[in-house]
Amino acid sequence: MSSERTRRDFLKTGLFGLSSMAAFSALSACSTLDEYIFDDQFDLKDQVLIVGGGISGLYLAYKLRQTRTEFRLLEGSNYFGGRVRSAQGLDFGASLFDRSDVHMQQLIKEFNLTTISVSKDHFAISGGAEMVSQALQNRIAGLMPYRSLRLRWKLVSIRVKDNKYETVFETPNGRRTMHCRKIALTLPPGQWSAVNGLLDLPEMLWARDWLTTLTPENITKVNVVAPNTGGVMSLANKKTRSAILDKDSLAVVAKPLKNNQVGLEFEYITKQVLNPSTFKIESPNNLEIEKIVDLINAKTKLGLSFKKLNSDSFFDWSSVGLIQSAYFKNDRPLPGNVNKNPHFQVFGDYSASKKAHTVEGALLEADRVSSLFV
């Protein structure tokens, strides 16, 4: 692999092609089948329209399916799971989970997943955290998956018309307009301003001010599997198996694997800002993967060679167009008048009152919202 091959180039040809639900993307290109599957019913009436297929949207769909509440889940990219991504058993997004994460523990039991004990208080998912989102997809899909789940349906505008929400989506077959009475928005906050009319809705008038205090953080990951020799595991704190290595910018998560190996997830963390006039993320000038590998080598004795790294061993979240960041943090809580309309809900891990900015927080929020739509 050439050292000139940047992470952005790889994103165009690499991991996105590995989605377990790739068939959704292919079928989206067939306009005849598209219209047939939706039965030409673009007025959803009392069905719940879920916009965004990250872990929040997937879990909401899962909860609604349990109660036989009809829904449509539309995702703008060509894969489900959002910021939960894995390759070679290691994670590019959510990685460690707390043993007190009740909802995550329930999903692990429900889907018969295997965990890796990382420390007294933390565990990881064997095969990567994406095993959870894939299991949710399979459970949601049912016998007619393409009726409920759609990829490459990107929300471009929304407004209220005739006491309904009129939503316009960019799809592989052109623009489609859908009307609904109940809507759940799980889009990342950094994408809100890209949806025409969203910030002008009465339910979203609080958002402009709140966005000015939002602090996104990007993470560039380099994942390595190494022999557990020479104290490799000691790179991370014994209690948490994670540590900051360099002035709050380079972190590492260490996971014990089989055959006396250890998985090392190096995270290079950079702060981002939202443009105060457009609310769009201004990505920093991130280090290239080669320089991050050099930084890792300077802090460890691993002697990594960028040229020998597999292409699915590194990942840059700022390059993911519909996400652009690994975290959306805000020390300022959401205003008390948010989500007062039970038929219009905007939520994610960032809106959780407990376990905020974690997968468990996203699951808690989706559980709360599901009770409003049943």
Secondary structure, 3 states (H helix, E strand, C coil): CCCCCCHHHHHHHCHHHHCCCHHHHHHCCCHHHHHHHCCCCCECCCCEEEECCEHHHHHHHHHHHHCCCCEEEECCCCCCECCCCEECCEECCCCCEECCCHHHHHHHHHCCCCEEECCCCEEEECCCCHHHHHHHHHHHHCCCHHHHEECCCEEEEEEEECCEEEEEEEECCEEEEEEECEEEECCCHHHHHHCECHHHCHHHCCHHHHHCCCEEEEEEEEEEEEECCCCHHHHCCCCCCEEEEECCCEEEEEEEECCCEEEEEEEEEEECEECCCCCCEECCCCCCHHHHHHHHHHHCCCCCCHHHCCHHHEEEHHHCCCCCCCEEECCCCCCCCCCCCCCEEECCHHHCCCCCCCHHHHHHHHHHHHHHHC
